[in-house]
Amino acid sequence: MKNSTNTPQHITKNQPDNAVNAAQTAAENTALAAALRGMPDDPVSRNLLTGWQATAADAIEALIRKVAAQLTADALTASCTSGTSSDGYNVFQAATRARRQEAIARECRTLAENIVFSSLCHLSDPHWDPLVPALPAASTAPPDNLMTTLLDMTQEQAQLPTN
């Protein structure tokens, strides 16, 4: 006897519910983001907000490091297997390989940042497909979510002039 919960009809049948849940989540995120931006500017709220921002930044940085490490490991594995030679190994080859590995690590870090931030910006968008390139004319602002709001507020505070 087959399990009917894994059939395509079950998935199709629940798609409207998923769209409704995504709309509710987007509305809730927008309301919470507005509440964050409207927090009173007093020392207690400021310390609380600063703590949340630090936690958000640390979580994003850890995720970027994890994704970058995986991308780098995969890229270096592919690079090592394709560039193996039976000739001797000398200092010049070692320096060249080290520079190439550093360049790969930088590229992987940039790719990891793009992956994490794109995913974060489209967190509440059930129709977003990371494999489909966005069309510049059709691009719209992603819906608010708490993480992007905290990070945006951190960036805005960093750009404020200090007296």
N, C-alpha and C positions, 0 to 999 in steps of 0.2 A: 504494500500500500504506500502510495506516494504522499509526501507531506505537501499539502496544498498551499502552505504559506510561502513556499519558494517559487511559485509560478509567476509568470509575467503579469497575469491578470491581477494578482494580489498587489504587485508593485504599482501597476497602473491605477488600480482602484484607490490606493492611498496617496497618490500624487497630489490631488486637491488638498488633502489634509496637510501635506508637507508645505504646500504653498501658503495655506492659511497660517500654519505655525511660523513659517519664515516671515510673513507679514507682521504677525503679532510680535515676534522677536525683534524685528526691525523697528517697530513702533516703540517697544519697550526700551530698546537701546537708544533710540533718539531721545526719549524722555529722560533716561538716566544720564545721557551725555549732557543734555541741557541742565539737569540738576547739578552735575559736576561743575559746569561752567558758571552756574549761578551761586556757587557756594560763597558764603560771606567771607570777606577778607579780614579774618581775625587770626591771632596767633595759633589757636587750637585747630581751626579748620585748615590753615596754611600748613601746619605740621602734619596733619592727617593726609592732606592732599600730596604733600611732598613724599611721604612714606609710600603712598599708593603709586606715585609716579616712579619712584625708585624701584619698587617691586615689579612694575610693568616693564621698565627698561631692563632690569636684570633678567626677567623671564624671556624677553625678546632676544637679548644678547646671548643667553644660554642656548636658545633655540637656533639662532643663526650659527653659533659655534658648532653645534651638533650637526646641522645640515652641511655646513662647510667642511667639517671633518670627514663626513661620509662622502661628499662629492670629491674631495681631495684624495681620499684613499682610493676611490674608484678610478679617478683620473691617473693617479700615480701607478696603480696596478696595470692599467692599460698602457701607460707610457713605458713602464719597465719591461713589459713583455714584448713590446714592439721594437724597442731600441737595444735589445741585447746583442752583443757581439762577442766573438770568441777571442778577439785581440786583447792585448794587455790593457790594464787599467792604470791611467796616470793622473797626475795632478790636474792637468788641463781638462781632461774628461770629467774629473770630479767637480771642478769649478763650473764647468758648463752644465752638468747635471744639476748641481745645487741651484744655479740661476734659473734653470728651467723649472725645477720644483717650486721655487719661490714664486715664479710667474704663474704657475698652475694654481698654487695656493691662493694668490691674490684674485685670480679669475674665479676660482670656486667660492671665495668669500663674497665677491660681488654678486655672483649668481645666487648664492644662499640668501643674501639680503633681499634681492629681487623676489625670490620665491616666498620668503617669509612675509615681506611687506605686501606683496600682491595678495597672498592668501589672507592676510589680516584685513586688508581693505575690502575684500569680498566675502568676509566671513558670514554675513547675513544674506548673501545673494545666492539662492539655490540654483539659479540659472547660469552662474559663472562657470566657464570651462577653462582651466588654465592652459589647455592645449590649443585653444582657438585664440589667435592673436586679436587684440582689441582694435577696432577701427577707430581712427582718430576722430572722425566726424560723429560717430555714435557714442563716444565716451561720455559718461556722465559721472558725477561725483558719487562715490560709493556711499552706502548708508552709514550713519554714525554707529560706532560701537564703542564700548567703554575703553578698550585698550587703545584704539587710535585716538580717542579723545584725550586720554591721559598723556599719550606721547606727544600729541599736538600741543597740549598745554605746556608741557615741559619745553618744547621747542620755542613756543611763544615767549615763555618766561626767560629763556636764554637770550632771546633777541631784544629784550627790553633794555633800554639804556640804564646804566647804574650811575647813581649820583655820588 
